[in-house]
Amino acid sequence: MTPPPPGVRRLPTLTGLRFAAAALVLLGHLNLSPAFVPPARIAVSFFFVLSGFVLTWSARENDPLRRFWRRRFWKILPNHVVTWGLMLAVVAVSGLPASPALPPGATPPASAVANLALLHAWFPATTLLSSVNPVSWSLCSELLFYALFPAILPLVLRIPARRLGVAAAAVVVLTWLVPVAALLFSGPVHVPGSPGMPVSQYWFAYYFPPSRLPEFLLGMVLARMVHSGLLPRIGVTVPSLGIGVLLAAATAALPLHFTFAAATIIPVALVVLGAAAMDVRGVRSFWNLRATVFLGEISFALYLVHPPVIVAYNRLVGGPSRAAIGVAGTGLVLATLCLLAAWALHRFVERPLMWRFGSGRAFATSRDTVRALAKSGPARL
């Protein structure tokens, strides 16, 4: 198989799928049904794999570290700071906690500072993990990925094309070792919705940034596979169904720790691989329509802004709304408000600051990088 054409610069199908993942997270937090919570966790796993893929796909040969980290900073920090401040204001005014795991009342200053600095996921304390904007814990992992990426990329580029499958399998094994290691932890039990699980186990398997590194590494290897000519015609529907089947089986047969990422990591990887292959081959689908891609472009803003919108709505009209239009109707209204807030955050904060200070060229692949990646030769399958 031959490498993808050098002119392939954007991956709109993967962008559209980002919205699907963000929507699953939103559904998990709307309290419509407990059934939406496990898929929301898998959506985060998808984001981590996608992060590794995108950074490797868009890597620029001889890119100065300062320039790389500047782009990453301006990509995530403005949205984080704005939603951090918004959530603090909503909690202060409403008196409602930012997360059901927290007691009502003002956020402790130390927790607020740790959250702002994106250090809170490094410690197994519920008051830190769910502090201020509770979804920002994943950004702690992203910062670790960004810090390590310049050192890891040369190692991934040295993997011979014929060995990429072995490398992917090894990373999948590492993903499974994370929940196995989590079972060794003990301590106080206080995890809402997870009776009997110590906080330390939940933290290590789900929140602890190094525990999510294998998912990011898998994304990097997948990007090498596509660059080396692996373009499977699997699409995204069949792997997505595989995620549902394996998640249901793991929920019934395995400890909760394994449902965070390990049980579904292979079909998640196949979704990323199938979507990228569709874009390289120029396949049209629902996921790369203009409207879907737009929703994908605001997905990061949606991910960060929906918690303060939900808390504010619950404080202002949550009770009367559920009584008047029901749980489903309230969920629809909330989803609409979250989308509008996400558009505003993307339009007036994320996009202008990224273009002004961070170059705004996500998904762009330089020809030098394509040539460097192609040096490993076509994949031998």
C-alpha positions as CSV (number, residue, x, y, z in Angstrom):
1,M,0.0,0.0,0.0
2,T,1.2,3.5,-0.7
3,P,1.3,6.5,1.7
4,P,-1.6,8.9,1.7
5,P,-1.4,11.8,-0.8
6,P,0.7,14.7,0.5
7,G,-2.3,17.0,-0.3
8,V,-4.4,15.4,2.4
9,R,-4.3,18.2,5.0
10,R,-7.6,17.9,6.9
11,L,-9.5,15.0,8.4
12,P,-13.1,16.2,8.6
13,T,-14.6,12.9,9.5
14,L,-12.5,12.8,12.7
15,T,-13.6,16.4,13.4
16,G,-17.3,15.4,13.0
17,L,-16.8,12.4,15.3
18,R,-15.4,14.8,18.0
19,F,-18.9,16.2,18.2
20,A,-20.4,12.7,18.7
21,A,-18.0,12.1,21.6
22,A,-18.7,15.5,23.2
23,A,-22.4,14.9,22.8
24,L,-22.0,11.6,24.7
25,V,-20.3,13.4,27.5
26,L,-23.1,15.9,27.6
27,L,-25.7,13.2,27.7
28,G,-23.8,11.6,30.6
29,H,-24.1,14.8,32.6
30,L,-27.7,15.7,31.8
31,N,-29.0,13.0,34.3
32,L,-31.4,11.6,31.8
33,S,-30.5,8.0,32.5
34,P,-27.5,6.2,34.2
35,A,-27.2,4.3,30.9
36,F,-25.5,7.4,29.4
37,V,-22.6,7.4,31.9
38,P,-20.5,4.5,30.6
39,P,-20.5,5.8,27.0
40,A,-19.5,9.2,28.3
41,R,-16.4,7.7,29.8
42,I,-15.6,5.9,26.5
43,A,-15.9,9.3,24.7
44,V,-13.1,10.6,26.9
45,S,-11.0,7.6,25.9
46,F,-11.8,8.4,22.2
47,F,-10.6,12.0,22.8
48,F,-7.2,10.7,24.2
49,V,-6.6,8.4,21.3
50,L,-7.6,11.1,18.9
51,S,-5.3,13.6,20.5
52,G,-2.3,11.3,19.9
53,F,-3.4,10.7,16.3
54,V,-3.9,14.4,15.5
55,L,-0.6,15.6,17.0
56,T,1.3,13.0,15.1
57,W,-0.6,13.6,11.9
58,S,0.0,17.3,12.1
59,A,3.6,17.2,13.4
60,R,6.0,19.6,11.8
61,E,9.6,18.5,11.2
62,N,12.1,20.6,13.1
63,D,9.3,22.4,14.8
64,P,10.8,24.4,17.7
65,L,9.5,23.3,21.1
66,R,8.5,26.8,22.1
67,R,6.3,27.1,19.0
68,F,4.7,23.7,19.5
69,W,3.9,24.3,23.2
70,R,2.6,27.8,22.4
71,R,0.1,26.4,20.0
72,R,-1.0,23.8,22.5
73,F,-1.3,26.5,25.2
74,W,-3.5,28.8,23.2
75,K,-5.6,25.8,22.1
76,I,-6.8,24.7,25.5
77,L,-6.0,27.3,28.2
78,P,-8.3,30.2,27.1
79,N,-11.4,28.0,27.1
80,H,-10.3,26.4,30.4
81,V,-9.8,29.8,32.1
82,V,-13.1,31.2,30.9
83,T,-15.1,28.2,32.0
84,W,-13.2,27.9,35.3
85,G,-14.2,31.5,36.1
86,L,-17.8,30.9,34.9
87,M,-18.2,27.9,37.1
88,L,-16.8,29.6,40.1
89,A,-19.3,32.4,39.6
90,V,-22.2,30.0,39.1
91,V,-21.4,28.0,42.2
92,A,-21.0,31.2,44.3
93,V,-24.3,32.6,43.2
94,S,-26.4,29.4,43.1
95,G,-25.0,27.7,46.2
96,L,-25.1,24.4,44.2
97,P,-22.0,22.2,44.0
98,A,-20.1,21.9,40.8
99,S,-20.5,18.1,41.0
100,P,-22.7,15.7,42.9
101,A,-19.6,14.4,44.5
102,L,-19.0,17.7,46.3
103,P,-21.0,19.3,49.2
104,P,-22.7,22.6,48.6
105,G,-20.8,25.7,49.4
106,A,-17.9,27.8,48.2
107,T,-15.0,26.0,46.6
108,P,-11.9,25.9,48.8
109,P,-9.2,28.3,47.5
110,A,-6.6,25.5,47.3
111,S,-8.9,23.3,45.2
112,A,-9.7,26.3,42.9
113,V,-6.0,27.1,42.3
114,A,-5.2,23.4,41.7
115,N,-8.0,23.2,39.1
116,L,-6.9,26.4,37.4
117,A,-3.3,25.2,37.2
118,L,-4.6,21.8,35.9
119,L,-2.8,19.9,38.7
120,H,-5.9,18.5,40.4
121,A,-6.1,15.1,38.6
122,W,-2.7,14.2,40.0
123,F,-4.1,13.6,43.5
124,P,-6.7,11.0,44.7
125,A,-9.0,13.4,46.5
126,T,-12.6,13.8,45.5
127,T,-12.6,17.5,46.6
128,L,-9.8,18.1,44.0
129,L,-10.9,15.8,41.2
130,S,-14.4,17.3,41.0
131,S,-13.5,20.8,41.9
132,V,-14.7,23.9,40.0
133,N,-15.3,22.6,36.4
134,P,-15.3,18.9,36.9
135,V,-14.6,17.9,33.3
136,S,-11.3,19.8,33.2
137,W,-9.6,16.8,34.8
138,S,-8.9,15.5,31.3
139,L,-6.9,18.6,30.5
140,C,-4.4,17.5,33.1
141,S,-3.7,14.4,31.0
142,E,-3.6,16.5,27.8
143,L,-0.9,18.7,29.4
144,L,1.2,15.6,30.2
145,F,0.8,14.4,26.6
146,Y,1.9,17.8,25.3
147,A,4.9,17.8,27.6
148,L,6.0,14.3,26.5
149,F,5.1,14.4,22.8
150,P,8.3,16.0,21.5
151,A,10.3,13.3,23.2
152,I,8.0,10.4,22.2
153,L,7.5,11.3,18.5
154,P,11.0,10.5,17.4
155,L,10.7,7.1,19.0
156,V,7.4,6.4,17.3
157,L,8.8,7.5,13.9
158,R,11.6,5.0,14.3
159,I,9.2,2.1,14.4
160,P,9.5,0.2,11.1
161,A,6.2,0.2,9.2
162,R,6.0,-3.6,9.3
163,R,6.2,-3.4,13.1
164,L,3.5,-0.9,13.7
165,G,0.9,-3.6,14.3
166,V,3.1,-5.1,17.0
167,A,3.5,-1.6,18.6
168,A,-0.2,-1.1,18.6
169,A,-0.8,-4.4,20.3
170,A,1.8,-3.6,22.9
171,V,0.1,-0.3,23.8
172,V,-3.3,-2.1,24.0
173,V,-1.7,-4.4,26.6
174,L,-0.5,-1.4,28.5
175,T,-4.1,-0.1,28.5
176,W,-5.3,-3.3,30.0
177,L,-2.6,-3.3,32.7
178,V,-3.9,0.1,34.1
179,P,-7.1,-1.3,35.6
180,V,-5.2,-4.4,36.7
181,A,-2.8,-2.2,38.6
182,A,-5.7,-0.1,40.0
183,L,-7.1,-3.2,41.8
184,L,-3.9,-3.2,44.0
185,F,-5.0,0.1,45.6
186,S,-7.0,0.4,48.8
187,G,-8.4,3.1,51.0
188,P,-11.7,4.9,51.9
189,V,-14.7,4.1,49.8
190,H,-16.4,7.2,48.5
191,V,-17.2,7.1,44.8
192,P,-20.8,8.1,43.9
193,G,-22.3,5.5,41.7
194,S,-19.5,3.0,42.3
195,P,-20.3,1.2,45.6
196,G,-17.4,-0.6,47.1
197,M,-14.7,1.1,45.0
198,P,-12.0,3.0,46.8
199,V,-11.4,6.5,45.6
200,S,-7.7,5.6,45.0
201,Q,-8.7,2.8,42.5
202,Y,-11.1,5.1,40.6
203,W,-8.5,7.8,40.5
204,F,-5.7,5.6,39.3
205,A,-7.8,3.9,36.6
206,Y,-9.6,7.0,35.3
207,Y,-8.2,10.3,36.4
208,F,-4.4,9.8,36.9
209,P,-2.7,11.4,33.9
210,P,0.0,8.7,33.4
211,S,-2.7,6.0,33.4
212,R,-4.2,7.6,30.2
213,L,-0.9,7.8,28.4
214,P,-1.3,4.4,26.6
215,E,-4.4,5.7,24.9
216,F,-2.5,8.7,23.6
217,L,0.4,6.5,22.5
218,L,-2.0,4.3,20.6
219,G,-3.3,7.3,18.7
220,M,0.3,8.1,17.7
221,V,0.9,4.6,16.3
222,L,-2.4,4.8,14.4
223,A,-1.3,8.0,12.7
224,R,1.9,6.2,11.6
225,M,-0.2,3.4,10.2
226,V,-2.3,5.7,8.1
227,H,0.8,7.6,6.9
228,S,2.4,4.3,6.0
229,G,-0.6,3.3,3.8
230,L,-2.9,1.4,6.0
231,L,-6.4,2.5,4.8
232,P,-8.9,-0.1,5.9
233,R,-12.4,0.1,4.4
234,I,-14.1,-0.5,7.8
235,G,-15.9,2.9,8.1
236,V,-17.0,3.9,11.6
237,T,-20.4,2.2,12.0
238,V,-19.2,-1.4,12.6
239,P,-16.4,-0.4,15.1
240,S,-18.9,1.9,16.9
241,L,-21.3,-1.1,17.3
242,G,-18.3,-3.0,18.6
243,I,-17.8,-0.4,21.3
244,G,-21.4,-0.9,22.4
245,V,-21.2,-4.7,22.5
246,L,-17.9,-4.8,24.3
247,L,-19.0,-2.1,26.8
248,A,-22.1,-4.1,27.6
249,A,-20.2,-7.3,28.0
250,A,-17.5,-5.7,30.2
251,T,-20.1,-4.0,32.4
252,A,-21.7,-7.4,33.1
253,A,-18.5,-9.4,33.5
254,L,-15.6,-7.2,34.6
255,P,-14.9,-4.8,37.5
256,L,-15.8,-1.2,36.7
257,H,-12.2,-0.2,36.2
258,F,-12.0,-2.1,32.9
259,T,-15.0,-0.2,31.4
260,F,-13.2,3.2,31.5
261,A,-10.9,2.4,28.5
262,A,-9.4,-1.1,28.4
263,A,-12.5,-3.2,27.3
264,T,-13.3,-0.9,24.4
265,I,-9.8,0.3,23.3
266,I,-9.6,-1.9,20.2
267,P,-12.9,-0.7,18.6
268,V,-12.2,2.9,19.6
269,A,-8.9,2.6,17.8
270,L,-10.7,1.1,14.8
271,V,-13.1,4.0,14.7
272,V,-10.2,6.5,14.5
273,L,-8.4,4.3,11.9
274,G,-11.6,3.9,9.9
275,A,-12.5,7.6,10.0
276,A,-9.0,8.7,8.9
277,A,-9.0,6.1,6.1
278,M,-12.3,7.5,4.9
279,D,-10.8,11.0,4.7
280,V,-7.7,10.0,3.0
281,R,-9.7,8.1,0.4
282,G,-12.1,11.0,0.0
283,V,-15.2,9.1,1.2
284,R,-18.3,11.3,1.9
285,S,-20.5,10.6,4.9
286,F,-22.7,12.2,7.5
287,W,-19.6,12.8,9.7
288,N,-17.9,15.0,7.2
289,L,-20.8,17.1,6.2
290,R,-20.3,20.9,6.6
291,A,-22.8,21.1,9.5
292,T,-21.3,18.1,11.3
293,V,-17.8,19.3,10.9
294,F,-18.9,22.7,12.4
295,L,-20.3,21.0,15.4
296,G,-17.0,19.1,15.7
297,E,-15.1,22.4,15.6
298,I,-17.1,23.6,18.6
299,S,-16.9,20.3,20.5
300,F,-14.0,21.3,22.7
301,A,-15.9,24.4,23.8
302,L,-19.0,22.2,24.3
303,Y,-17.1,19.8,26.5
304,L,-15.9,22.6,28.8
305,V,-18.9,24.9,28.9
306,H,-21.7,22.4,29.5
307,P,-21.2,21.9,33.3
308,P,-21.6,25.6,34.3
309,V,-24.6,25.8,32.0
310,I,-26.2,22.8,33.6
311,V,-25.6,24.0,37.1
312,A,-26.9,27.5,36.4
313,Y,-30.0,26.1,34.7
314,N,-30.7,23.7,37.6
315,R,-30.5,26.6,40.0
316,L,-32.7,29.0,38.0
317,V,-35.5,26.8,36.5
318,G,-34.5,23.2,36.9
319,G,-37.4,22.1,39.2
320,P,-40.2,23.9,37.4
321,S,-38.8,22.9,34.0
322,R,-38.9,19.2,34.8
323,A,-42.4,19.5,36.2
324,A,-43.6,21.4,33.1
325,I,-41.9,19.6,30.2
326,G,-40.4,16.5,31.8
327,V,-36.9,15.1,32.0
328,A,-36.5,14.6,28.3
329,G,-37.8,18.1,27.4
330,T,-35.5,19.6,30.0
331,G,-32.6,17.7,28.5
332,L,-33.4,19.0,25.1
333,V,-33.6,22.6,26.3
334,L,-30.3,22.2,28.2
335,A,-28.6,20.6,25.2
336,T,-29.7,23.6,23.1
337,L,-28.4,26.1,25.6
338,C,-25.1,24.2,25.9
339,L,-24.6,24.3,22.1
340,L,-25.3,28.0,22.0
341,A,-22.8,28.6,24.8
342,A,-20.3,26.4,23.1
343,W,-20.7,28.4,19.8
344,A,-20.1,31.7,21.7
345,L,-17.1,30.4,23.5
346,H,-15.6,29.0,20.3
347,R,-16.5,32.1,18.3
348,F,-15.3,34.8,20.7
349,V,-12.6,33.1,22.8
350,E,-11.1,29.9,21.3
351,R,-10.9,30.8,17.6
352,P,-9.7,34.4,17.7
353,L,-7.0,33.7,20.4
354,M,-5.8,30.6,18.7
355,W,-5.5,32.4,15.3
356,R,-3.9,35.4,16.9
357,F,-1.4,33.7,19.2
358,G,-1.2,30.0,18.3
359,S,-1.3,30.0,14.4
360,G,-4.7,28.1,14.3
361,R,-3.5,25.4,11.9
362,A,-4.9,22.3,13.5
363,F,-4.8,19.2,11.3
364,A,-2.3,20.9,8.9
365,T,0.4,18.4,7.8
366,S,3.6,19.8,6.3
367,R,5.1,18.2,3.2
368,D,8.4,17.8,5.1
369,T,6.6,15.7,7.7
370,V,4.9,13.5,5.2
371,R,8.2,12.8,3.5
372,A,9.8,12.0,6.9
373,L,7.1,9.6,7.8
374,A,7.2,8.0,4.4
375,K,10.8,7.1,4.8
376,S,9.8,4.1,6.9
377,G,8.3,2.7,3.7
378,P,4.8,1.3,2.9
379,A,3.1,-1.0,5.5
380,R,3.6,-4.7,4.9
381,L,0.3,-6.3,5.7
